[in-house]
Amino acid sequence: MTEPTAAPFAVFERDAVDEHFAAMGASWDPDEDLDAWVRRLYGNLDRDDDGIVTHPAPASAQLGLQWRPGVRYDQLHAAVREHVPAGSSAAVAVLEGGEVWATLVVGFDADHRVTLITTADPFAPLAGSPQEILDGLVALARERHGACDTGVAIERADADRLLDEGVTREQLTAAALAARW
């Protein structure tokens, strides 16, 4: 018989959470890379050990940014520099059962700093084959956010498996439909 494991939980003291997000909001610099600010936002969650408590891991590891791509940050950043033209964006469609399960559009400036993190309009008519969905998502991203030169479509089961096991370039390439426009 296996030992039962404790369910993950979090305890938030309202003033500690308010203070944390107020301090982080006040530290925002419009010229700062959005990605760097978000990483700092979640990385600083542990500074108030009594006000923001999570189990089984520290708050900075348990809250936000849980969608881990199985690679180090610097590896992910290098892949973006290699595959997404500067001043453009990348669109990702996660599909399940032939339908869109989730979308992500991430925009970058001329230095590949994150300038946009958004999703496609949930009411946008993204339907058809994976290629048609991907074409529609890229067109929608271009219409609403400017240049979008890179798109990836992947089945949710493949994405979940790759994220759980860690991603290699070969696995991602085999599992995803990727295109450059």
Rosetta blueprint (number, residue, H / E / L):
1 M L
2 T L
3 E L
4 P L
5 T L
6 A L
7 A L
8 P L
9 F E
10 A E
11 V E
12 F E
13 E L
14 R H
15 D H
16 A H
17 V H
18 D H
19 E H
20 H H
21 F H
22 A H
23 A H
24 M H
25 G H
26 A H
27 S L
28 W L
29 D L
30 P L
31 D L
32 E L
33 D L
34 L H
35 D H
36 A H
37 W H
38 V H
39 R H
40 R H
41 L H
42 Y H
43 G H
44 N H
45 L H
46 D H
47 R H
48 D L
49 D L
50 D L
51 G L
52 I E
53 V E
54 T E
55 H E
56 P L
57 A L
58 P L
59 A H
60 S H
61 A H
62 Q H
63 L L
64 G L
65 L L
66 Q L
67 W L
68 R L
69 P L
70 G L
71 V L
72 R L
73 Y H
74 D H
75 Q H
76 L H
77 H H
78 A H
79 A H
80 V H
81 R H
82 E H
83 H H
84 V L
85 P L
86 A L
87 G L
88 S L
89 S E
90 A E
91 A E
92 V E
93 A E
94 V E
95 L E
96 E E
97 G L
98 G L
99 E E
100 V E
101 W E
102 A E
103 T E
104 L E
105 V E
106 V E
107 G E
108 F E
109 D L
110 A L
111 D L
112 H L
113 R L
114 V E
115 T E
116 L E
117 I E
118 T E
119 T L
120 A L
121 D L
122 P L
123 F L
124 A L
125 P L
126 L L
127 A L
128 G L
129 S L
130 P H
131 Q H
132 E H
133 I H
134 L H
135 D H
136 G H
137 L H
138 V H
139 A H
140 L H
141 A H
142 R H
143 E H
144 R H
145 H H
146 G L
147 A L
148 C L
149 D L
150 T E
151 G E
152 V E
153 A E
154 I E
155 E E
156 R H
157 A H
158 D H
159 A H
160 D H
161 R H
162 L H
163 L H
164 D H
165 E H
166 G L
167 V L
168 T L
169 R H
170 E H
171 Q H
172 L H
173 T H
174 A H
175 A H
176 A E
177 L E
178 A E
179 A E
180 R E
181 W L
